[in-house]
Amino acid sequence: MATIQILVGSVYGGALLTARAIKKELESEGHQIAVLENPVLDDITSNNAPLLVCTSTTGQGELPPNLLPFYLALRDQLPQQPGRPFGIIVLGDSSYGDTFCGAGELMEEALYETSARKIGETLRIDALETMEPEADALPWVRAWLEQV
Ligand SMILES: Cc1cc2nc3c(=O)[nH]c(=O)nc-3n(C[C@H](O)[C@H](O)[C@H](O)COP(=O)(O)O)c2cc1C
């Protein structure tokens, strides 16, 4: 049993649906999952639950507008959370070349600066390869949870 906070960044809903699919699946197994669609810093500083970023990439390797304020506050205030586990699922499209899944890198760098601890490899989901991001995300999350 684990309590997980999912930080969602999504423009067209793909990453949000993925986060909701993760919540549904894991809650059926007794875990507690909070899907934060418009996260603010207080959501994470008031507890020490593992963090799962589930975001798409927009612009040129940028974060979706709903996650951007959280990211900027995190970079600005850098609330230290040594050892706090986090994982990253990032949606992108490899036809964007160098900026492929760039939003995941932004979140990773910011969380590292708070001394949080990354668990597992980042899951990059390529829209060119799959129409069902949750099909990739669910097995990845299971493996991730075992390491948290
Ligand atoms: C305007 C726009 C800009 C995008 N920019 C990038 C990008 O820089 N890098 C990338 O990997 N994907 C990029 N994408 C692809 C999206 O990240 C991808 O389609 C993703 O699955 C969308 O998820 P969402 O439905 O949660 O927003 C872009 C898509 C759009 C429409």
The ligand as an SDF file (V2000), in Angstrom:
LIG
                    3D

 31 33  0  0  0  0  0  0  0  0999 V2000
    1.5060   22.6940  -30.2420 C   0  0  0  0  0  0  0  0  0  0  0  0
    2.1800   21.4010  -29.8490 C   0  0  0  0  0  0  0  0  0  0  0  0
    3.5170   21.4230  -29.5010 C   0  0  0  0  0  0  0  0  0  0  0  0
    4.1720   20.2380  -29.1380 C   0  0  0  0  0  0  0  0  0  0  0  0
    5.5130   20.2750  -28.8140 N   0  0  0  0  0  0  0  0  0  0  0  0
    6.1450   19.1220  -28.5120 C   0  0  0  0  0  0  0  0  0  0  0  0
    7.5410   19.1300  -28.2150 C   0  0  0  0  0  0  0  0  0  0  0  0
    8.2180   20.1630  -28.2190 O   0  0  0  0  0  0  0  0  0  0  0  0
    8.1390   17.9530  -27.9120 N   0  0  0  0  0  0  0  0  0  0  0  0
    7.4410   16.7620  -27.8770 C   0  0  0  0  0  0  0  0  0  0  0  0
    8.0450   15.7210  -27.5970 O   0  0  0  0  0  0  0  0  0  0  0  0
    6.1070   16.7220  -28.1550 N   0  0  0  0  0  0  0  0  0  0  0  0
    5.4570   17.8660  -28.4780 C   0  0  0  0  0  0  0  0  0  0  0  0
    4.1200   17.8380  -28.7670 N   0  0  0  0  0  0  0  0  0  0  0  0
    3.4090   16.5400  -28.7660 C   0  0  0  0  0  0  0  0  0  0  0  0
    2.5900   16.2710  -27.4960 C   0  0  0  0  0  0  0  0  0  0  0  0
    3.4050   16.2800  -26.3460 O   0  0  0  0  0  0  0  0  0  0  0  0
    1.9090   14.8940  -27.6230 C   0  0  0  0  0  0  0  0  0  0  0  0
    1.0170   14.9220  -28.7060 O   0  0  0  0  0  0  0  0  0  0  0  0
    1.1950   14.4610  -26.3590 C   0  0  0  0  0  0  0  0  0  0  0  0
    0.7420   13.1390  -26.5230 O   0  0  0  0  0  0  0  0  0  0  0  0
    0.0230   15.3680  -26.0230 C   0  0  0  0  0  0  0  0  0  0  0  0
   -0.4490   15.0040  -24.7330 O   0  0  0  0  0  0  0  0  0  0  0  0
   -1.6920   15.7740  -24.0510 P   0  0  0  0  0  0  0  0  0  0  0  0
   -2.9300   15.2610  -24.7420 O   0  0  0  0  0  0  0  0  0  0  0  0
   -1.6770   15.3500  -22.6160 O   0  0  0  0  0  0  0  0  0  0  0  0
   -1.4840   17.2320  -24.1800 O   0  0  0  0  0  0  0  0  0  0  0  0
    3.4630   19.0000  -29.1340 C   0  0  0  0  0  0  0  0  0  0  0  0
    2.0980   19.0090  -29.5110 C   0  0  0  0  0  0  0  0  0  0  0  0
    1.4640   20.1800  -29.8790 C   0  0  0  0  0  0  0  0  0  0  0  0
    0.0310   20.1330  -30.3360 C   0  0  0  0  0  0  0  0  0  0  0  0
  1  2  1  0
  2  3  1  0
  2 30  2  0
  3  4  2  0
  4  5  1  0
  4 28  1  0
  5  6  2  0
  6  7  1  0
  6 13  1  0
  7  8  2  0
  7  9  1  0
  9 10  1  0
 10 11  2  0
 10 12  1  0
 12 13  2  0
 13 14  1  0
 14 15  1  0
 14 28  1  0
 15 16  1  0
 16 17  1  0
 16 18  1  0
 18 19  1  0
 18 20  1  0
 20 21  1  0
 20 22  1  0
 22 23  1  0
 23 24  1  0
 24 25  2  0
 24 26  1  0
 24 27  1  0
 28 29  2  0
 29 30  1  0
 30 31  1  0
M  END
$$$$
